[in-house]
Amino acid sequence: MNQLGKRFRCEVCGTEVLCTKGGEGTVSCCGKEMQVQEPRPLPSSD
């Protein structure tokens, strides 16, 4: 299932996709399922 706001990245060509509507199914590119990207850490404000 795809969740609204999740980012996906193709490991083959580097294409990035932002999910704008949740639903069933998978996101694929270059014949492979795209991987969900983890959130980037915020810089420290020290």
PDB file of N, CA, C and O in Angstrom:
ATOM      1  N   MET A   1       0.830  -1.186   0.000  1.00  0.00           N
ATOM      2  CA  MET A   1       0.000   0.000   0.000  1.00  0.00           C
ATOM      3  C   MET A   1       0.876   1.252   0.000  1.00  0.00           C
ATOM      4  O   MET A   1       1.884   1.307   0.704  1.00  0.00           O
ATOM      5  N   ASN A   2       0.502   2.227  -0.769  1.00  0.00           N
ATOM      6  CA  ASN A   2       1.230   3.491  -0.856  1.00  0.00           C
ATOM      7  C   ASN A   2       0.580   4.506   0.071  1.00  0.00           C
ATOM      8  O   ASN A   2      -0.643   4.641   0.098  1.00  0.00           O
ATOM      9  N   GLN A   3       1.404   5.218   0.830  1.00  0.00           N
ATOM     10  CA  GLN A   3       0.891   6.206   1.765  1.00  0.00           C
ATOM     11  C   GLN A   3       1.173   7.607   1.255  1.00  0.00           C
ATOM     12  O   GLN A   3       2.226   7.871   0.675  1.00  0.00           O
ATOM     13  N   LEU A   4       0.227   8.494   1.476  1.00  0.00           N
ATOM     14  CA  LEU A   4       0.339   9.880   1.079  1.00  0.00           C
ATOM     15  C   LEU A   4       1.584  10.517   1.693  1.00  0.00           C
ATOM     16  O   LEU A   4       1.821  10.383   2.894  1.00  0.00           O
ATOM     17  N   GLY A   5       2.380  11.210   0.872  1.00  0.00           N
ATOM     18  CA  GLY A   5       3.555  11.926   1.357  1.00  0.00           C
ATOM     19  C   GLY A   5       4.846  11.125   1.357  1.00  0.00           C
ATOM     20  O   GLY A   5       5.905  11.681   1.645  1.00  0.00           O
ATOM     21  N   LYS A   6       4.791   9.832   1.043  1.00  0.00           N
ATOM     22  CA  LYS A   6       6.005   9.013   1.014  1.00  0.00           C
ATOM     23  C   LYS A   6       6.772   9.266  -0.280  1.00  0.00           C
ATOM     24  O   LYS A   6       6.171   9.481  -1.332  1.00  0.00           O
ATOM     25  N   ARG A   7       8.094   9.238  -0.197  1.00  0.00           N
ATOM     26  CA  ARG A   7       8.954   9.396  -1.369  1.00  0.00           C
ATOM     27  C   ARG A   7       9.535   8.047  -1.743  1.00  0.00           C
ATOM     28  O   ARG A   7       9.944   7.270  -0.880  1.00  0.00           O
ATOM     29  N   PHE A   8       9.566   7.779  -3.041  1.00  0.00           N
ATOM     30  CA  PHE A   8      10.117   6.541  -3.568  1.00  0.00           C
ATOM     31  C   PHE A   8      11.269   6.882  -4.485  1.00  0.00           C
ATOM     32  O   PHE A   8      11.243   7.914  -5.155  1.00  0.00           O
ATOM     33  N   ARG A   9      12.294   6.020  -4.529  1.00  0.00           N
ATOM     34  CA  ARG A   9      13.469   6.268  -5.376  1.00  0.00           C
ATOM     35  C   ARG A   9      13.818   4.995  -6.137  1.00  0.00           C
ATOM     36  O   ARG A   9      13.841   3.906  -5.563  1.00  0.00           O
ATOM     37  N   CYS A  10      14.091   5.138  -7.437  1.00  0.00           N
ATOM     38  CA  CYS A  10      14.522   4.025  -8.272  1.00  0.00           C
ATOM     39  C   CYS A  10      16.020   3.799  -8.049  1.00  0.00           C
ATOM     40  O   CYS A  10      16.819   4.727  -8.175  1.00  0.00           O
ATOM     41  N   GLU A  11      16.390   2.570  -7.720  1.00  0.00           N
ATOM     42  CA  GLU A  11      17.796   2.237  -7.489  1.00  0.00           C
ATOM     43  C   GLU A  11      18.582   2.168  -8.799  1.00  0.00           C
ATOM     44  O   GLU A  11      19.810   2.261  -8.781  1.00  0.00           O
ATOM     45  N   VAL A  12      17.898   2.008  -9.930  1.00  0.00           N
ATOM     46  CA  VAL A  12      18.567   1.872 -11.225  1.00  0.00           C
ATOM     47  C   VAL A  12      18.896   3.235 -11.836  1.00  0.00           C
ATOM     48  O   VAL A  12      20.047   3.505 -12.176  1.00  0.00           O
ATOM     49  N   CYS A  13      17.869   4.100 -11.975  1.00  0.00           N
ATOM     50  CA  CYS A  13      18.090   5.371 -12.683  1.00  0.00           C
ATOM     51  C   CYS A  13      18.055   6.602 -11.778  1.00  0.00           C
ATOM     52  O   CYS A  13      18.394   7.698 -12.226  1.00  0.00           O
ATOM     53  N   GLY A  14      17.654   6.447 -10.516  1.00  0.00           N
ATOM     54  CA  GLY A  14      17.657   7.558  -9.578  1.00  0.00           C
ATOM     55  C   GLY A  14      16.412   8.430  -9.606  1.00  0.00           C
ATOM     56  O   GLY A  14      16.376   9.465  -8.941  1.00  0.00           O
ATOM     57  N   THR A  15      15.390   8.038 -10.358  1.00  0.00           N
ATOM     58  CA  THR A  15      14.154   8.806 -10.400  1.00  0.00           C
ATOM     59  C   THR A  15      13.497   8.806  -9.027  1.00  0.00           C
ATOM     60  O   THR A  15      13.458   7.775  -8.355  1.00  0.00           O
ATOM     61  N   GLU A  16      12.976   9.970  -8.604  1.00  0.00           N
ATOM     62  CA  GLU A  16      12.282  10.076  -7.327  1.00  0.00           C
ATOM     63  C   GLU A  16      10.822  10.425  -7.576  1.00  0.00           C
ATOM     64  O   GLU A  16      10.506  11.221  -8.460  1.00  0.00           O
ATOM     65  N   VAL A  17       9.924   9.818  -6.780  1.00  0.00           N
ATOM     66  CA  VAL A  17       8.486  10.013  -6.919  1.00  0.00           C
ATOM     67  C   VAL A  17       7.918  10.359  -5.549  1.00  0.00           C
ATOM     68  O   VAL A  17       8.303   9.761  -4.544  1.00  0.00           O
ATOM     69  N   LEU A  18       7.007  11.321  -5.508  1.00  0.00           N
ATOM     70  CA  LEU A  18       6.299  11.679  -4.285  1.00  0.00           C
ATOM     71  C   LEU A  18       4.862  11.200  -4.427  1.00  0.00           C
ATOM     72  O   LEU A  18       4.192  11.526  -5.407  1.00  0.00           O
ATOM     73  N   CYS A  19       4.386  10.430  -3.458  1.00  0.00           N
ATOM     74  CA  CYS A  19       3.025   9.898  -3.496  1.00  0.00           C
ATOM     75  C   CYS A  19       2.047  11.001  -3.112  1.00  0.00           C
ATOM     76  O   CYS A  19       2.099  11.513  -1.994  1.00  0.00           O
ATOM     77  N   THR A  20       1.157  11.370  -4.028  1.00  0.00           N
ATOM     78  CA  THR A  20       0.188  12.432  -3.772  1.00  0.00           C
ATOM     79  C   THR A  20      -1.210  11.888  -3.524  1.00  0.00           C
ATOM     80  O   THR A  20      -2.122  12.646  -3.191  1.00  0.00           O
ATOM     81  N   LYS A  21      -1.387  10.579  -3.683  1.00  0.00           N
ATOM     82  CA  LYS A  21      -2.675   9.954  -3.419  1.00  0.00           C
ATOM     83  C   LYS A  21      -2.415   8.517  -2.984  1.00  0.00           C
ATOM     84  O   LYS A  21      -1.885   7.720  -3.758  1.00  0.00           O
ATOM     85  N   GLY A  22      -2.785   8.181  -1.747  1.00  0.00           N
ATOM     86  CA  GLY A  22      -2.557   6.837  -1.216  1.00  0.00           C
ATOM     87  C   GLY A  22      -3.458   5.818  -1.889  1.00  0.00           C
ATOM     88  O   GLY A  22      -4.492   6.165  -2.459  1.00  0.00           O
ATOM     89  N   GLY A  23      -3.052   4.549  -1.816  1.00  0.00           N
ATOM     90  CA  GLY A  23      -3.868   3.491  -2.396  1.00  0.00           C
ATOM     91  C   GLY A  23      -3.121   2.180  -2.468  1.00  0.00           C
ATOM     92  O   GLY A  23      -1.977   2.074  -2.026  1.00  0.00           O
ATOM     93  N   GLU A  24      -3.779   1.183  -3.028  1.00  0.00           N
ATOM     94  CA  GLU A  24      -3.200  -0.150  -3.195  1.00  0.00           C
ATOM     95  C   GLU A  24      -2.251  -0.157  -4.382  1.00  0.00           C
ATOM     96  O   GLU A  24      -2.335   0.692  -5.269  1.00  0.00           O
ATOM     97  N   GLY A  25      -1.350  -1.128  -4.384  1.00  0.00           N
ATOM     98  CA  GLY A  25      -0.443  -1.285  -5.510  1.00  0.00           C
ATOM     99  C   GLY A  25       0.991  -0.964  -5.139  1.00  0.00           C
ATOM    100  O   GLY A  25       1.303  -0.689  -3.980  1.00  0.00           O
ATOM    101  N   THR A  26       1.854  -1.002  -6.134  1.00  0.00           N
ATOM    102  CA  THR A  26       3.267  -0.721  -5.918  1.00  0.00           C
ATOM    103  C   THR A  26       3.726   0.324  -6.932  1.00  0.00           C
ATOM    104  O   THR A  26       3.119   0.495  -7.989  1.00  0.00           O
ATOM    105  N   VAL A  27       4.799   1.010  -6.589  1.00  0.00           N
ATOM    106  CA  VAL A  27       5.400   1.991  -7.492  1.00  0.00           C
ATOM    107  C   VAL A  27       6.612   1.312  -8.113  1.00  0.00           C
ATOM    108  O   VAL A  27       7.467   0.795  -7.393  1.00  0.00           O
ATOM    109  N   SER A  28       6.697   1.306  -9.443  1.00  0.00           N
ATOM    110  CA  SER A  28       7.819   0.637 -10.091  1.00  0.00           C
ATOM    111  C   SER A  28       8.411   1.512 -11.187  1.00  0.00           C
ATOM    112  O   SER A  28       7.744   2.369 -11.766  1.00  0.00           O
ATOM    113  N   CYS A  29       9.690   1.260 -11.448  1.00  0.00           N
ATOM    114  CA  CYS A  29      10.435   1.980 -12.475  1.00  0.00           C
ATOM    115  C   CYS A  29      11.543   1.043 -12.952  1.00  0.00           C
ATOM    116  O   CYS A  29      12.077   0.275 -12.152  1.00  0.00           O
ATOM    117  N   CYS A  30      11.890   1.088 -14.199  1.00  0.00           N
ATOM    118  CA  CYS A  30      12.947   0.257 -14.779  1.00  0.00           C
ATOM    119  C   CYS A  30      12.705  -1.230 -14.513  1.00  0.00           C
ATOM    120  O   CYS A  30      13.653  -2.006 -14.397  1.00  0.00           O
ATOM    121  N   GLY A  31      11.431  -1.620 -14.418  1.00  0.00           N
ATOM    122  CA  GLY A  31      11.083  -3.021 -14.221  1.00  0.00           C
ATOM    123  C   GLY A  31      11.255  -3.534 -12.799  1.00  0.00           C
ATOM    124  O   GLY A  31      11.124  -4.734 -12.557  1.00  0.00           O
ATOM    125  N   LYS A  32      11.547  -2.636 -11.848  1.00  0.00           N
ATOM    126  CA  LYS A  32      11.737  -3.041 -10.455  1.00  0.00           C
ATOM    127  C   LYS A  32      10.889  -2.165  -9.542  1.00  0.00           C
ATOM    128  O   LYS A  32      10.581  -1.020  -9.871  1.00  0.00           O
ATOM    129  N   GLU A  33      10.513  -2.722  -8.384  1.00  0.00           N
ATOM    130  CA  GLU A  33       9.753  -1.956  -7.409  1.00  0.00           C
ATOM    131  C   GLU A  33      10.644  -0.879  -6.799  1.00  0.00           C
ATOM    132  O   GLU A  33      11.792  -1.145  -6.442  1.00  0.00           O
ATOM    133  N   MET A  34      10.115   0.338  -6.680  1.00  0.00           N
ATOM    134  CA  MET A  34      10.883   1.449  -6.120  1.00  0.00           C
ATOM    135  C   MET A  34      10.919   1.335  -4.596  1.00  0.00           C
ATOM    136  O   MET A  34       9.971   0.844  -3.983  1.00  0.00           O
ATOM    137  N   GLN A  35      12.016   1.791  -3.988  1.00  0.00           N
ATOM    138  CA  GLN A  35      12.209   1.709  -2.550  1.00  0.00           C
ATOM    139  C   GLN A  35      11.750   3.001  -1.876  1.00  0.00           C
ATOM    140  O   GLN A  35      11.964   4.094  -2.401  1.00  0.00           O
ATOM    141  N   VAL A  36      11.113   2.865  -0.699  1.00  0.00           N
ATOM    142  CA  VAL A  36      10.681   4.029   0.080  1.00  0.00           C
ATOM    143  C   VAL A  36      11.919   4.687   0.677  1.00  0.00           C
ATOM    144  O   VAL A  36      12.770   4.008   1.252  1.00  0.00           O
ATOM    145  N   GLN A  37      12.023   6.019   0.542  1.00  0.00           N
ATOM    146  CA  GLN A  37      13.147   6.740   1.114  1.00  0.00           C
ATOM    147  C   GLN A  37      12.861   7.071   2.569  1.00  0.00           C
ATOM    148  O   GLN A  37      11.731   7.394   2.934  1.00  0.00           O
ATOM    149  N   GLU A  38      13.890   6.989   3.392  1.00  0.00           N
ATOM    150  CA  GLU A  38      13.781   7.361   4.792  1.00  0.00           C
ATOM    151  C   GLU A  38      13.868   8.882   4.902  1.00  0.00           C
ATOM    152  O   GLU A  38      14.509   9.529   4.073  1.00  0.00           O
ATOM    153  N   PRO A  39      13.227   9.453   5.921  1.00  0.00           N
ATOM    154  CA  PRO A  39      13.326  10.911   6.096  1.00  0.00           C
ATOM    155  C   PRO A  39      14.768  11.330   6.342  1.00  0.00           C
ATOM    156  O   PRO A  39      15.533  10.611   6.985  1.00  0.00           O
ATOM    157  N   ARG A  40      15.129  12.491   5.828  1.00  0.00           N
ATOM    158  CA  ARG A  40      16.486  13.001   6.029  1.00  0.00           C
ATOM    159  C   ARG A  40      16.573  13.617   7.428  1.00  0.00           C
ATOM    160  O   ARG A  40      15.640  14.295   7.859  1.00  0.00           O
ATOM    161  N   PRO A  41      17.670  13.394   8.138  1.00  0.00           N
ATOM    162  CA  PRO A  41      17.803  13.993   9.465  1.00  0.00           C
ATOM    163  C   PRO A  41      17.940  15.512   9.371  1.00  0.00           C
ATOM    164  O   PRO A  41      18.579  16.041   8.461  1.00  0.00           O
ATOM    165  N   LEU A  42      17.332  16.190  10.320  1.00  0.00           N
ATOM    166  CA  LEU A  42      17.445  17.644  10.350  1.00  0.00           C
ATOM    167  C   LEU A  42      18.789  18.042  10.938  1.00  0.00           C
ATOM    168  O   LEU A  42      19.305  17.349  11.815  1.00  0.00           O
ATOM    169  N   PRO A  43      19.368  19.147  10.473  1.00  0.00           N
ATOM    170  CA  PRO A  43      20.650  19.585  11.025  1.00  0.00           C
ATOM    171  C   PRO A  43      20.484  20.003  12.487  1.00  0.00           C
ATOM    172  O   PRO A  43      19.426  20.485  12.893  1.00  0.00           O
ATOM    173  N   SER A  44      21.516  19.816  13.246  1.00  0.00           N
ATOM    174  CA  SER A  44      21.508  20.197  14.656  1.00  0.00           C
ATOM    175  C   SER A  44      21.484  21.709  14.787  1.00  0.00           C
ATOM    176  O   SER A  44      22.115  22.416  14.002  1.00  0.00           O
ATOM    177  N   SER A  45      20.759  22.203  15.775  1.00  0.00           N
ATOM    178  CA  SER A  45      20.681  23.652  15.977  1.00  0.00           C
ATOM    179  C   SER A  45      21.549  24.093  17.164  1.00  0.00           C
ATOM    180  O   SER A  45      21.323  25.152  17.749  1.00  0.00           O
ATOM    181  N   ASP A  46      22.529  23.278  17.505  1.00  0.00           N
ATOM    182  CA  ASP A  46      23.412  23.600  18.653  1.00  0.00           C
ATOM    183  C   ASP A  46      24.255  24.799  18.384  1.00  0.00           C
ATOM    184  O   ASP A  46      25.046  25.201  19.238  1.00  0.00           O
TER     185      ASP A  46
END
